[in-house]
């Protein structure tokens, strides 16, 4: 990384310089009485009261066995389910991003055949529900009992189209259509002058795209892609329908046998929240990486902010004493 | 002396708008050739035709004796493949009005990019050469800065270094100082003056009459897509023969 941050504190006291130059009376620091924001206090109390009521309602509900939630959060079946949710989401997303970039480039290509193919792909996969697509993949054996790729590969379709494969293809191919549109927007957001400058240096179309345009498009592509991934983590619960044993299926199975239906749904919620939260942190750093060059100084990471604040406090005290 | 650039009846139109209506001119090897004229006169478009960023509609355009963008066999013209066009552009450096530095790369990486990616120069070698070039344009200490951390004048000098890194035989300047604060113009012109003294063939679209007079070897005044007047810059600028040139110069000088 090429982080650069100012070694000097941003709040270098300007008052000293002013007083020296002005010569006369040093300007007095303003000590005004701040505006009172009564509305903030009132709304704060109201919100706290409502939260307390809600928490109380759940905590005292006799039908919820809270200990069941605690017992099953780290249950091995649940953990395995969460792991599969993560696995299928990551793989489907990787598939979506790679295919999405290819489709976006095809769509923007001057070649009418490739741009038309990309258009039709996006039209179909964006135009039909992902749930239906999952079922289509899962039931493919009904119309093609044997997968025959000529001399390369031949096998029974039911052996190929496992729940995992159906889930991966269903989620991944659907995601690609959305990613294609996100990538297209990113590619178009890069100034045309960049392509011209690159061409003027003798760089080929492919090199221009890979070295100049895509890295700059990433800044526009990454935030909505993070959004898509968080969406994917949750949409992956639909693969319940193709009997892939992910988080929701794992918790529901336990729930229906142990009569702790709601409790197990809470467990699922906890794990979905954990995964989306952890990813949000990761996304922050990814966006920061692709912000290189677009801002003069990269935004500080939370850790750097804490460090800077601590140092700032120390210095101020030192100066005061 | 041989002609580095030779234009014969070059025409260019954007849809129904005729931008170039028959340009004939020759740029000699080693000379600084200035193109002046009001905006919309087609001077920038002509410059962009020289490295085939724009396709010409009629006429012939040669760089170093080679037809730009086409191959002639008998009396038939064949369009060059993209890779062949790229090959032609390697030898022609271009500097843009809006710099067009790659914002996600440092100044050094900007200068290194084309030699490494296009010529296959080793990174170490490209880095040494890039440092040398940045030093030449007076920015050795800015090598690690991103373009957004540089002033306009510094960015334009990096852009010149970037173009020079490909060791071009011809440099095209498209109003290189028009987007700069007045006080930053001088630094860029100094670099261009040095470059001219080193014997580089340069075609410069400019509004800097002082530069044209001082550094230019030839000057062309364009208006309405045609060459109105051409000759020695000092001659044309001090004693314009054509009415249109007189009117233009009276406004800018």
Interface residues (C-beta under 8 A of the other chain):
Chain A: X2 X191 X193 X194 X196 X197 X198 X199 X200 X201 X202 X203 X204 X205 X207 X211 X212 X215 X216 X290 X292 X293 X294 X295 X296
Chain B: X51 X53 X82 X83 X86 X87 X89 X90 X92 X93 X94 X96 X98 X100 X101 X102 X103 X104 X105 X106 X113 X114 X117 X118 X144 X146 X147 X148 X149 X159 X162 X163 X166
